[in-house]
């Protein structure tokens, strides 16, 4: 049931104009999401909050590269800090 729901939600991203989809989870949940095609990015640094003094996300970063542009920039997401805004949701 859980994997079906993840797959059906991923379908929404695939039908949109999004370049990437991102989620955060506890390390022990990464395999659950990987089964549905999410890729762990262990070296990714996601920043949020005040841009002058951002927090660093401590959870496991999982991504789906949805468009050709997203795939092209996969290495950027994996190795350069990404500021996500004030909130991660």
C-alpha angles and dihedrals in degrees: 000000000000094000091049090055093049090049093049092050090049087057088064090057092047090054094049132076091253119133096201139010119211136191135174125219144159113277092248090059096053095093090053091058094038089064088063093052101268114142121218114228103196094175095049118117115204116189127195141167125041106016090218093054107015127182120238116234108241098192126094112276116225122183142184115204101216106175135038088254090054092050090048091056097041092112091052092056091047097050111023126064114258121206108214099186133252095321136026094223 
